[in-house]
């Protein structure tokens, strides 16, 4: 499955449009991670715990998007858009949307 943010894939013309597909995931960080992130905010540095959660959420959303596209008979998703939202104090929602196509 080819996943891309571009509207076309070089050398692979779109043969058929299958429709809009999406994938969403919501992940939460636990209180220990929140505490450690607060400490890093005060003293500087990157929050590895939150970066790992963000990466996991993004990968899950893209995986869900690819599965939905596969069910439609697509072999690629073009024009992917990723959106990130914070829900409450420690929940992160990642949404991936794109157009499923056959190339």
OpenMM code with the backbone's topology and positions (N, CA, C; nanometers):
from openmm import Vec3, app, unit

residues = "UNK UNK UNK UNK UNK UNK UNK UNK UNK UNK UNK UNK UNK UNK UNK UNK UNK UNK UNK UNK UNK UNK UNK UNK UNK UNK UNK UNK UNK UNK UNK UNK UNK UNK UNK UNK UNK UNK UNK UNK UNK UNK UNK UNK UNK UNK UNK UNK UNK UNK UNK UNK UNK UNK UNK UNK UNK UNK UNK UNK UNK UNK UNK UNK UNK UNK UNK UNK UNK UNK UNK UNK UNK UNK UNK UNK UNK UNK UNK UNK UNK UNK UNK UNK UNK UNK UNK UNK UNK UNK UNK UNK UNK UNK UNK UNK UNK UNK UNK UNK UNK UNK UNK".split()
positions = [
    Vec3(0.0854, -0.1180, 0.0000),
    Vec3(0.0000, 0.0000, 0.0000),
    Vec3(0.0894, 0.1236, 0.0000),
    Vec3(0.0672, 0.2105, -0.0969),
    Vec3(0.1406, 0.3363, -0.1048),
    Vec3(0.0596, 0.4431, -0.0318),
    Vec3(0.1232, 0.5122, 0.0601),
    Vec3(0.0593, 0.6215, 0.1334),
    Vec3(0.1388, 0.7480, 0.1070),
    Vec3(0.0700, 0.8552, 0.0624),
    Vec3(0.1405, 0.9787, 0.0318),
    Vec3(0.0533, 1.1012, 0.0576),
    Vec3(0.1188, 1.2107, 0.0910),
    Vec3(0.0475, 1.3367, 0.1113),
    Vec3(0.0278, 1.4111, -0.0212),
    Vec3(0.0928, 1.3660, -0.1257),
    Vec3(0.0805, 1.4319, -0.2560),
    Vec3(-0.0478, 1.3883, -0.3265),
    Vec3(-0.0872, 1.4651, -0.4281),
    Vec3(-0.2107, 1.4341, -0.4998),
    Vec3(-0.1910, 1.3350, -0.6133),
    Vec3(-0.0673, 1.2972, -0.6388),
    Vec3(-0.0371, 1.1979, -0.7420),
    Vec3(0.0921, 1.1267, -0.7061),
    Vec3(0.1163, 1.0153, -0.7733),
    Vec3(0.2376, 0.9368, -0.7504),
    Vec3(0.3133, 0.9332, -0.8826),
    Vec3(0.4353, 0.9854, -0.8832),
    Vec3(0.5145, 0.9900, -1.0059),
    Vec3(0.5251, 0.8519, -1.0694),
    Vec3(0.4950, 0.8463, -1.1990),
    Vec3(0.5080, 0.7220, -1.2740),
    Vec3(0.3964, 0.6216, -1.2501),
    Vec3(0.2977, 0.6574, -1.1694),
    Vec3(0.1872, 0.5662, -1.1404),
    Vec3(0.0554, 0.6439, -1.1519),
    Vec3(0.0010, 0.6526, -1.2716),
    Vec3(-0.1235, 0.7287, -1.2878),
    Vec3(-0.2404, 0.6601, -1.2164),
    Vec3(-0.3320, 0.7425, -1.1679),
    Vec3(-0.4514, 0.6901, -1.0998),
    Vec3(-0.5420, 0.6252, -1.2039),
    Vec3(-0.5771, 0.4995, -1.1812),
    Vec3(-0.6670, 0.4258, -1.2703),
    Vec3(-0.8120, 0.4378, -1.2247),
    Vec3(-0.8296, 0.4417, -1.0905),
    Vec3(-0.9649, 0.4439, -1.0363),
    Vec3(-0.9639, 0.5073, -0.8971),
    Vec3(-1.0604, 0.5947, -0.8746),
    Vec3(-1.0782, 0.6546, -0.7428),
    Vec3(-1.1774, 0.5696, -0.6652),
    Vec3(-1.1419, 0.5327, -0.5429),
    Vec3(-1.2264, 0.4461, -0.4613),
    Vec3(-1.3042, 0.5227, -0.3551),
    Vec3(-1.2620, 0.6436, -0.3225),
    Vec3(-1.3337, 0.7240, -0.2241),
    Vec3(-1.2447, 0.7725, -0.1108),
    Vec3(-1.3039, 0.8549, -0.0257),
    Vec3(-1.2326, 0.9106, 0.0893),
    Vec3(-1.2261, 0.8054, 0.1999),
    Vec3(-1.1080, 0.7923, 0.2589),
    Vec3(-1.0884, 0.6991, 0.3701),
    Vec3(-1.0287, 0.7756, 0.4876),
    Vec3(-1.0456, 0.7193, 0.6049),
    Vec3(-0.9928, 0.7867, 0.7235),
    Vec3(-0.9514, 0.6841, 0.8284),
    Vec3(-0.8698, 0.7306, 0.9190),
    Vec3(-0.8286, 0.6507, 1.0337),
    Vec3(-0.8143, 0.7441, 1.1522),
    Vec3(-0.8659, 0.7020, 1.2656),
    Vec3(-0.8550, 0.7841, 1.3864),
    Vec3(-0.8036, 0.6992, 1.5008),
    Vec3(-0.7339, 0.7636, 1.5881),
    Vec3(-0.6906, 0.6975, 1.7098),
    Vec3(-0.6824, 0.8007, 1.8213),
    Vec3(-0.7138, 0.7556, 1.9403),
    Vec3(-0.7024, 0.8402, 2.0590),
    Vec3(-0.6151, 0.7656, 2.1582),
    Vec3(-0.5101, 0.8307, 2.2030),
    Vec3(-0.4206, 0.7695, 2.3010),
    Vec3(-0.4094, 0.8619, 2.4212),
    Vec3(-0.3832, 0.8031, 2.5339),
    Vec3(-0.3664, 0.8805, 2.6563),
    Vec3(-0.2300, 0.8568, 2.7151),
    Vec3(-0.1823, 0.9548, 2.7829),
    Vec3(-0.0550, 0.9418, 2.8540),
    Vec3(-0.0877, 0.9263, 3.0020),
    Vec3(-0.0150, 0.8411, 3.0688),
    Vec3(-0.0451, 0.8194, 3.2108),
    Vec3(0.0147, 0.9291, 3.2985),
    Vec3(-0.0220, 0.9290, 3.4231),
    Vec3(0.0184, 1.0357, 3.5162),
    Vec3(0.1708, 1.0425, 3.5335),
    Vec3(0.2409, 0.9272, 3.5297),
    Vec3(0.3865, 0.9283, 3.5435),
    Vec3(0.4504, 1.0015, 3.4256),
    Vec3(0.4019, 0.9722, 3.3051),
    Vec3(0.4545, 1.0407, 3.1871),
    Vec3(0.4255, 1.1903, 3.1955),
    Vec3(0.3039, 1.2262, 3.2419),
    Vec3(0.2689, 1.3678, 3.2566),
    Vec3(0.3645, 1.4379, 3.3527),
    Vec3(0.3940, 1.3741, 3.4641),
    Vec3(0.4839, 1.4311, 3.5643),
    Vec3(0.6233, 1.4509, 3.5064),
    Vec3(0.6739, 1.3493, 3.4364),
    Vec3(0.8080, 1.3597, 3.3782),
    Vec3(0.8120, 1.4675, 3.2694),
    Vec3(0.7046, 1.4804, 3.1920),
    Vec3(0.7001, 1.5846, 3.0887),
    Vec3(0.7012, 1.7223, 3.1527),
    Vec3(0.6320, 1.7377, 3.2651),
    Vec3(0.6308, 1.8658, 3.3361),
    Vec3(0.7701, 1.9016, 3.3844),
    Vec3(0.8426, 1.8038, 3.4343),
    Vec3(0.9799, 1.8270, 3.4805),
    Vec3(1.0667, 1.8707, 3.3630),
    Vec3(1.0513, 1.8054, 3.2493),
    Vec3(1.1303, 1.8428, 3.1318),
    Vec3(1.0957, 1.9838, 3.0860),
    Vec3(0.9658, 2.0209, 3.0955),
    Vec3(0.9254, 2.1558, 3.0554),
    Vec3(0.9968, 2.2612, 3.1404),
    Vec3(1.0125, 2.2340, 3.2689),
    Vec3(1.0775, 2.3283, 3.3601),
    Vec3(1.2269, 2.3369, 3.3315),
    Vec3(1.2916, 2.2227, 3.3128),
    Vec3(1.4368, 2.2194, 3.2961),
    Vec3(1.4814, 2.2157, 3.1502),
    Vec3(1.3885, 2.2061, 3.0594),
    Vec3(1.4235, 2.2004, 2.9173),
    Vec3(1.4423, 2.0565, 2.8711),
    Vec3(1.4535, 2.0406, 2.7431),
    Vec3(1.4727, 1.9075, 2.6862),
    Vec3(1.3454, 1.8570, 2.6203),
    Vec3(1.3594, 1.7458, 2.5534),
    Vec3(1.2481, 1.6869, 2.4807),
    Vec3(1.1775, 1.5849, 2.5681),
    Vec3(1.0490, 1.5697, 2.5458),
    Vec3(0.9705, 1.4713, 2.6192),
    Vec3(0.9605, 1.3443, 2.5363),
    Vec3(1.0506, 1.2528, 2.5623),
    Vec3(1.0539, 1.1263, 2.4889),
    Vec3(0.9262, 1.0463, 2.5043),
    Vec3(0.8646, 1.0520, 2.6222),
    Vec3(0.7410, 0.9775, 2.6465),
    Vec3(0.6293, 1.0278, 2.5557),
    Vec3(0.6142, 1.1595, 2.5461),
    Vec3(0.5095, 1.2143, 2.4604),
    Vec3(0.5416, 1.1954, 2.3132),
    Vec3(0.6676, 1.2056, 2.2775),
    Vec3(0.7054, 1.1818, 2.1384),
    Vec3(0.6727, 1.0389, 2.0971),
    Vec3(0.6962, 0.9440, 2.1852),
    Vec3(0.6648, 0.8041, 2.1570),
    Vec3(0.5142, 0.7848, 2.1420),
    Vec3(0.4349, 0.8488, 2.2288),
    Vec3(0.2889, 0.8388, 2.2199),
    Vec3(0.2381, 0.8997, 2.0901),
    Vec3(0.2944, 1.0138, 2.0521),
    Vec3(0.2549, 1.0803, 1.9286),
    Vec3(0.2861, 0.9932, 1.8076),
    Vec3(0.4039, 0.9338, 1.8057),
    Vec3(0.4435, 0.8461, 1.6956),
    Vec3(0.3504, 0.7253, 1.6882),
    Vec3(0.3205, 0.6655, 1.8032),
    Vec3(0.2309, 0.5496, 1.8079),
    Vec3(0.0928, 0.5866, 1.7545),
    Vec3(0.0404, 0.7006, 1.7956),
    Vec3(-0.0914, 0.7449, 1.7507),
    Vec3(-0.0935, 0.7683, 1.5999),
    Vec3(0.0099, 0.8321, 1.5472),
    Vec3(0.0178, 0.8577, 1.4033),
    Vec3(0.0235, 0.7274, 1.3248),
    Vec3(0.1059, 0.6331, 1.3701),
    Vec3(0.1181, 0.5048, 1.3012),
    Vec3(-0.0132, 0.4265, 1.3043),
    Vec3(-0.0844, 0.4302, 1.4169),
    Vec3(-0.2136, 0.3619, 1.4267),
    Vec3(-0.3166, 0.4238, 1.3329),
    Vec3(-0.3221, 0.5559, 1.3269),
    Vec3(-0.4173, 0.6230, 1.2386),
    Vec3(-0.3889, 0.5900, 1.0920),
    Vec3(-0.2618, 0.5917, 1.0531),
    Vec3(-0.2262, 0.5583, 0.9144),
    Vec3(-0.2530, 0.4120, 0.8827),
    Vec3(-0.2308, 0.3249, 0.9786),
    Vec3(-0.2592, 0.1829, 0.9596),
    Vec3(-0.4087, 0.1592, 0.9389),
    Vec3(-0.4903, 0.2269, 1.0188),
    Vec3(-0.6353, 0.2160, 1.0058),
    Vec3(-0.6812, 0.2700, 0.8702),
    Vec3(-0.6224, 0.3806, 0.8267),
    Vec3(-0.6533, 0.4392, 0.6966),
    Vec3(-0.6208, 0.3405, 0.5848),
    Vec3(-0.5038, 0.2777, 0.5921),
    Vec3(-0.4615, 0.1818, 0.4896),
    Vec3(-0.5540, 0.0599, 0.4866),
    Vec3(-0.5970, 0.0129, 0.6027),
    Vec3(-0.6882, -0.1020, 0.6085),
    Vec3(-0.8219, -0.0686, 0.5434),
    Vec3(-0.8737, 0.0508, 0.5694),
    Vec3(-1.0009, 0.0921, 0.5088),
    Vec3(-0.9859, 0.1001, 0.3572),
    Vec3(-0.8732, 0.1530, 0.3095),
    Vec3(-0.8485, 0.1629, 0.1652),
    Vec3(-0.8395, 0.0242, 0.1025),
    Vec3(-0.7724, -0.0665, 0.1702),
    Vec3(-0.7575, -0.2035, 0.1199),
    Vec3(-0.8946, -0.2700, 0.1033),
    Vec3(-0.9852, -0.2469, 0.1981),
    Vec3(-1.1203, -0.3041, 0.1907),
    Vec3(-1.1966, -0.2536, 0.0685),
    Vec3(-1.1616, -0.1343, 0.0214),
    Vec3(-1.2262, -0.0781, -0.0974),
    Vec3(-1.1600, -0.1249, -0.2274),
    Vec3(-1.0523, -0.2017, -0.2158),
    Vec3(-0.9815, -0.2493, -0.3340),
    Vec3(-0.8737, -0.1548, -0.3835),
    Vec3(-0.8338, -0.0605, -0.3017),
    Vec3(-0.7305, 0.0364, -0.3397),
    Vec3(-0.5915, -0.0206, -0.3104),
    Vec3(-0.4931, 0.0308, -0.3832),
    Vec3(-0.3547, -0.0069, -0.3541),
    Vec3(-0.2698, 0.1150, -0.3187),
    Vec3(-0.3371, 0.2302, -0.3011),
    Vec3(-0.2677, 0.3528, -0.2612),
    Vec3(-0.3684, 0.4496, -0.1997),
    Vec3(-0.3159, 0.5403, -0.1186),
    Vec3(-0.3957, 0.6509, -0.0653),
    Vec3(-0.3164, 0.7777, -0.0928),
    Vec3(-0.3807, 0.8716, -0.1615),
    Vec3(-0.3147, 0.9975, -0.1958),
    Vec3(-0.3794, 1.1126, -0.1185),
    Vec3(-0.3087, 1.2253, -0.1131),
    Vec3(-0.3624, 1.3452, -0.0494),
    Vec3(-0.3877, 1.3293, 0.0993),
    Vec3(-0.3039, 1.2531, 0.1664),
    Vec3(-0.3250, 1.2284, 0.3091),
    Vec3(-0.3024, 1.3563, 0.3894),
    Vec3(-0.3961, 1.3798, 0.4815),
    Vec3(-0.3876, 1.4929, 0.5732),
    Vec3(-0.3902, 1.4376, 0.7149),
    Vec3(-0.2977, 1.4801, 0.7972),
    Vec3(-0.2925, 1.4380, 0.9370),
    Vec3(-0.3320, 1.5555, 1.0254),
    Vec3(-0.4242, 1.5304, 1.1167),
    Vec3(-0.4672, 1.6318, 1.2121),
    Vec3(-0.4440, 1.5803, 1.3534),
    Vec3(-0.4021, 1.6705, 1.4400),
    Vec3(-0.3743, 1.6370, 1.5798),
    Vec3(-0.4592, 1.7256, 1.6697),
    Vec3(-0.5227, 1.6658, 1.7682),
    Vec3(-0.6041, 1.7417, 1.8637),
    Vec3(-0.5774, 1.6899, 2.0040),
    Vec3(-0.5777, 1.7791, 2.1000),
    Vec3(-0.5672, 1.7405, 2.2406),
    Vec3(-0.7082, 1.7383, 2.2977),
    Vec3(-0.7414, 1.6291, 2.3635),
    Vec3(-0.8732, 1.6139, 2.4249),
    Vec3(-0.8523, 1.6069, 2.5755),
    Vec3(-0.9172, 1.6969, 2.6476),
    Vec3(-0.8994, 1.6986, 2.7926),
    Vec3(-0.7570, 1.7368, 2.8286),
    Vec3(-0.7077, 1.6780, 2.9370),
    Vec3(-0.5736, 1.7107, 2.9867),
    Vec3(-0.4637, 1.6245, 2.9258),
    Vec3(-0.4948, 1.4978, 2.8940),
    Vec3(-0.3848, 1.4102, 2.8528),
    Vec3(-0.4239, 1.3090, 2.7458),
    Vec3(-0.5256, 1.3401, 2.6670),
    Vec3(-0.5640, 1.2519, 2.5569),
    Vec3(-0.5245, 1.3189, 2.4257),
    Vec3(-0.4727, 1.2399, 2.3338),
    Vec3(-0.4306, 1.2906, 2.2041),
    Vec3(-0.5063, 1.2158, 2.0959),
    Vec3(-0.5708, 1.2912, 2.0053),
    Vec3(-0.6408, 1.2304, 1.8930),
    Vec3(-0.5658, 1.2642, 1.7649),
    Vec3(-0.5412, 1.1612, 1.6849),
    Vec3(-0.4783, 1.1803, 1.5545),
    Vec3(-0.5755, 1.1265, 1.4500),
    Vec3(-0.6032, 1.2100, 1.3499),
    Vec3(-0.6922, 1.1707, 1.2404),
    Vec3(-0.6148, 1.1781, 1.1098),
    Vec3(-0.6244, 1.0716, 1.0306),
    Vec3(-0.5631, 1.0674, 0.8980),
    Vec3(-0.6753, 1.0522, 0.7961),
    Vec3(-0.6756, 1.1388, 0.6941),
    Vec3(-0.7776, 1.1347, 0.5896),
    Vec3(-0.7076, 1.1405, 0.4549),
    Vec3(-0.7596, 1.0664, 0.3578),
    Vec3(-0.7018, 1.0678, 0.2245),
    Vec3(-0.7967, 1.0086, 0.1228),
    Vec3(-0.7534, 1.0007, -0.0027),
    Vec3(-0.8335, 0.9448, -0.1097),
    Vec3(-0.7754, 0.8095, -0.1506),
    Vec3(-0.8575, 0.7061, -0.1378),
    Vec3(-0.8150, 0.5710, -0.1766),
    Vec3(-0.8230, 0.5607, -0.3294),
    Vec3(-0.7170, 0.5082, -0.3903),
    Vec3(-0.7117, 0.4958, -0.5361),
    Vec3(-0.6490, 0.3626, -0.5759),
    Vec3(-0.6701, 0.3262, -0.7007),
    Vec3(-0.5987, 0.2136, -0.7613),
    Vec3(-0.5071, 0.2733, -0.8656),
    Vec3(-0.3755, 0.2465, -0.8523),
    Vec3(-0.2772, 0.2982, -0.9481),
    Vec3(-0.2221, 0.1828, -1.0287),
] * unit.nanometer
topology = app.Topology()
chain = topology.addChain("A")
for resn in residues:
    res = topology.addResidue(resn, chain)
    for name in ("N", "CA", "C"):
        topology.addAtom(name, app.Element.getBySymbol(name[0]), res)
